[in-house]
Amino acid sequence: MGFVEVARVEDIPTHRGLCVKIRGIDIGLFRVGDEVHAMENPCPHAGAPLSEGDLDGFTIYCPQHGWDYDVRTGFRIEDADGFPIPCFAVRVQDGTVEVDIDQPTNSHHEKSRPRTHDP
Protein backbone atom coordinates (compact mmCIF):
# COMPACT_ATOMS: atom_id res chain seq x y z
CA MET A 1 0.00 0.00 0.00
CA GLY A 2 2.91 2.39 0.66
CA PHE A 3 2.87 5.71 2.44
CA VAL A 4 -0.53 7.14 3.40
CA GLU A 5 -1.23 10.76 4.31
CA VAL A 6 -2.54 10.80 7.87
CA ALA A 7 -2.15 14.28 9.39
CA ARG A 8 -0.49 17.65 9.27
CA VAL A 9 2.54 18.11 11.54
CA GLU A 10 0.80 20.94 13.38
CA ASP A 11 -2.11 18.59 14.24
CA ILE A 12 0.18 16.51 16.48
CA PRO A 13 0.35 17.93 20.04
CA THR A 14 3.82 18.55 21.46
CA HIS A 15 3.32 16.73 24.81
CA ARG A 16 0.90 14.02 23.73
CA GLY A 17 0.24 12.04 20.59
CA LEU A 18 -2.39 11.92 17.88
CA CYS A 19 -4.27 8.72 17.05
CA VAL A 20 -4.96 7.99 13.38
CA LYS A 21 -6.41 4.87 11.80
CA ILE A 22 -4.77 3.10 8.88
CA ARG A 23 -6.49 0.00 7.48
CA GLY A 24 -8.31 -0.49 10.77
CA ILE A 25 -5.17 -0.18 12.93
CA ASP A 26 -4.90 2.60 15.51
CA ILE A 27 -1.54 4.32 15.08
CA GLY A 28 -0.13 6.86 17.53
CA LEU A 29 1.83 9.75 16.04
CA PHE A 30 4.34 11.45 18.31
CA ARG A 31 6.21 14.68 17.51
CA VAL A 32 9.55 15.37 19.17
CA GLY A 33 11.17 18.50 17.81
CA ASP A 34 11.28 18.13 14.04
CA GLU A 35 10.82 14.35 14.16
CA VAL A 36 7.55 12.42 13.92
CA HIS A 37 7.32 8.79 15.06
CA ALA A 38 4.53 6.26 14.50
CA MET A 39 3.70 3.18 16.55
CA GLU A 40 0.67 1.06 17.30
CA ASN A 41 -1.46 3.08 19.70
CA PRO A 42 -2.82 0.52 22.19
CA CYS A 43 -0.61 -0.14 25.20
CA PRO A 44 0.15 -3.88 25.17
CA HIS A 45 -0.31 -4.01 28.95
CA ALA A 46 -4.00 -3.08 29.11
CA GLY A 47 -4.93 -1.53 25.75
CA ALA A 48 -5.03 2.12 26.85
CA PRO A 49 -4.44 4.63 24.03
CA LEU A 50 -0.80 5.70 24.26
CA SER A 51 -1.52 8.86 22.27
CA GLU A 52 -3.47 10.13 25.29
CA GLY A 53 -0.48 9.69 27.60
CA ASP A 54 2.18 12.25 28.50
CA LEU A 55 5.13 12.60 26.12
CA ASP A 56 8.44 13.58 27.72
CA GLY A 57 11.24 13.69 25.17
CA PHE A 58 11.07 10.37 23.31
CA THR A 59 9.20 8.66 26.17
CA ILE A 60 5.43 8.20 26.10
CA TYR A 61 3.73 7.23 29.37
CA CYS A 62 0.60 5.09 29.23
CA PRO A 63 -2.31 7.12 30.64
CA GLN A 64 -3.73 4.11 32.49
CA HIS A 65 -0.80 2.59 34.39
CA GLY A 66 2.18 4.81 33.58
CA TRP A 67 4.16 2.23 31.61
CA ASP A 68 6.85 3.99 29.56
CA TYR A 69 7.85 3.39 25.94
CA ASP A 70 10.42 4.91 23.61
CA VAL A 71 8.50 6.21 20.57
CA ARG A 72 11.57 5.64 18.36
CA THR A 73 11.91 1.92 19.12
CA GLY A 74 8.67 0.78 20.77
CA PHE A 75 10.59 -0.73 23.70
CA ARG A 76 9.78 -0.23 27.37
CA ILE A 77 12.47 2.06 28.77
CA GLU A 78 13.81 -0.39 31.37
CA ASP A 79 13.00 -3.67 29.59
CA ALA A 80 15.87 -4.68 27.29
CA ASP A 81 14.52 -8.21 27.01
CA GLY A 82 10.93 -7.33 26.20
CA PHE A 83 9.11 -7.12 22.91
CA PRO A 84 8.62 -3.72 21.28
CA ILE A 85 5.38 -2.15 20.18
CA PRO A 86 5.40 -2.16 16.36
CA CYS A 87 6.75 1.11 14.93
CA PHE A 88 6.41 2.23 11.32
CA ALA A 89 8.18 4.30 8.67
CA VAL A 90 7.23 7.99 8.67
CA ARG A 91 8.00 10.76 6.25
CA VAL A 92 7.00 14.40 6.26
CA GLN A 93 6.50 16.24 2.99
CA ASP A 94 5.47 19.89 2.92
CA GLY A 95 4.08 19.59 6.46
CA THR A 96 2.05 16.46 5.69
CA VAL A 97 2.78 13.33 7.74
CA GLU A 98 2.75 10.05 5.85
CA VAL A 99 3.02 6.58 7.42
CA ASP A 100 3.68 3.22 5.80
CA ILE A 101 2.43 0.39 8.02
CA ASP A 102 3.92 -2.11 5.58
CA GLN A 103 7.38 -0.83 6.57
CA PRO A 104 7.95 -1.68 10.22
CA THR A 105 11.02 -0.01 11.69
CA ASN A 106 11.30 -2.66 14.40
CA SER A 107 10.10 -6.20 14.80
CA HIS A 108 7.82 -7.56 17.51
CA HIS A 109 9.69 -10.84 17.04
CA GLU A 110 13.01 -9.43 18.24
CA LYS A 111 14.10 -10.81 21.59
CA SER A 112 16.25 -7.92 22.71
CA ARG A 113 16.62 -4.21 22.24
CA PRO A 114 18.72 -3.24 19.22
CA ARG A 115 22.05 -1.61 20.05
CA THR A 116 21.88 2.15 19.92
CA HIS A 117 25.63 2.83 20.22
CA ASP A 118 28.97 1.15 19.68
CA PRO A 119 30.61 -0.55 22.70
C-alpha positions as CSV (number, residue, x, y, z in Angstrom):
1,M,0.0,0.0,0.0
2,G,2.9,2.4,0.7
3,F,2.9,5.7,2.4
4,V,-0.5,7.1,3.4
5,E,-1.2,10.8,4.3
6,V,-2.5,10.8,7.9
7,A,-2.1,14.3,9.4
8,R,-0.5,17.7,9.3
9,V,2.5,18.1,11.5
10,E,0.8,20.9,13.4
11,D,-2.1,18.6,14.2
12,I,0.2,16.5,16.5
13,P,0.4,17.9,20.0
14,T,3.8,18.5,21.5
15,H,3.3,16.7,24.8
16,R,0.9,14.0,23.7
17,G,0.2,12.0,20.6
18,L,-2.4,11.9,17.9
19,C,-4.3,8.7,17.0
20,V,-5.0,8.0,13.4
21,K,-6.4,4.9,11.8
22,I,-4.8,3.1,8.9
23,R,-6.5,0.0,7.5
24,G,-8.3,-0.5,10.8
25,I,-5.2,-0.2,12.9
26,D,-4.9,2.6,15.5
27,I,-1.5,4.3,15.1
28,G,-0.1,6.9,17.5
29,L,1.8,9.7,16.0
30,F,4.3,11.5,18.3
31,R,6.2,14.7,17.5
32,V,9.5,15.4,19.2
33,G,11.2,18.5,17.8
34,D,11.3,18.1,14.0
35,E,10.8,14.3,14.2
36,V,7.6,12.4,13.9
37,H,7.3,8.8,15.1
38,A,4.5,6.3,14.5
39,M,3.7,3.2,16.6
40,E,0.7,1.1,17.3
41,N,-1.5,3.1,19.7
42,P,-2.8,0.5,22.2
43,C,-0.6,-0.1,25.2
44,P,0.2,-3.9,25.2
45,H,-0.3,-4.0,29.0
46,A,-4.0,-3.1,29.1
47,G,-4.9,-1.5,25.7
48,A,-5.0,2.1,26.8
49,P,-4.4,4.6,24.0
50,L,-0.8,5.7,24.3
51,S,-1.5,8.9,22.3
52,E,-3.5,10.1,25.3
53,G,-0.5,9.7,27.6
54,D,2.2,12.2,28.5
55,L,5.1,12.6,26.1
56,D,8.4,13.6,27.7
57,G,11.2,13.7,25.2
58,F,11.1,10.4,23.3
59,T,9.2,8.7,26.2
60,I,5.4,8.2,26.1
61,Y,3.7,7.2,29.4
62,C,0.6,5.1,29.2
63,P,-2.3,7.1,30.6
64,Q,-3.7,4.1,32.5
65,H,-0.8,2.6,34.4
66,G,2.2,4.8,33.6
67,W,4.2,2.2,31.6
68,D,6.8,4.0,29.6
69,Y,7.8,3.4,25.9
70,D,10.4,4.9,23.6
71,V,8.5,6.2,20.6
72,R,11.6,5.6,18.4
73,T,11.9,1.9,19.1
74,G,8.7,0.8,20.8
75,F,10.6,-0.7,23.7
76,R,9.8,-0.2,27.4
77,I,12.5,2.1,28.8
78,E,13.8,-0.4,31.4
79,D,13.0,-3.7,29.6
80,A,15.9,-4.7,27.3
81,D,14.5,-8.2,27.0
82,G,10.9,-7.3,26.2
83,F,9.1,-7.1,22.9
84,P,8.6,-3.7,21.3
85,I,5.4,-2.2,20.2
86,P,5.4,-2.2,16.4
87,C,6.8,1.1,14.9
88,F,6.4,2.2,11.3
89,A,8.2,4.3,8.7
90,V,7.2,8.0,8.7
91,R,8.0,10.8,6.2
92,V,7.0,14.4,6.3
93,Q,6.5,16.2,3.0
94,D,5.5,19.9,2.9
95,G,4.1,19.6,6.5
96,T,2.0,16.5,5.7
97,V,2.8,13.3,7.7
98,E,2.8,10.1,5.9
99,V,3.0,6.6,7.4
100,D,3.7,3.2,5.8
101,I,2.4,0.4,8.0
102,D,3.9,-2.1,5.6
103,Q,7.4,-0.8,6.6
104,P,7.9,-1.7,10.2
105,T,11.0,0.0,11.7
106,N,11.3,-2.7,14.4
107,S,10.1,-6.2,14.8
108,H,7.8,-7.6,17.5
109,H,9.7,-10.8,17.0
110,E,13.0,-9.4,18.2
111,K,14.1,-10.8,21.6
112,S,16.3,-7.9,22.7
113,R,16.6,-4.2,22.2
114,P,18.7,-3.2,19.2
115,R,22.1,-1.6,20.0
116,T,21.9,2.1,19.9
117,H,25.6,2.8,20.2
118,D,29.0,1.1,19.7
119,P,30.6,-0.6,22.7
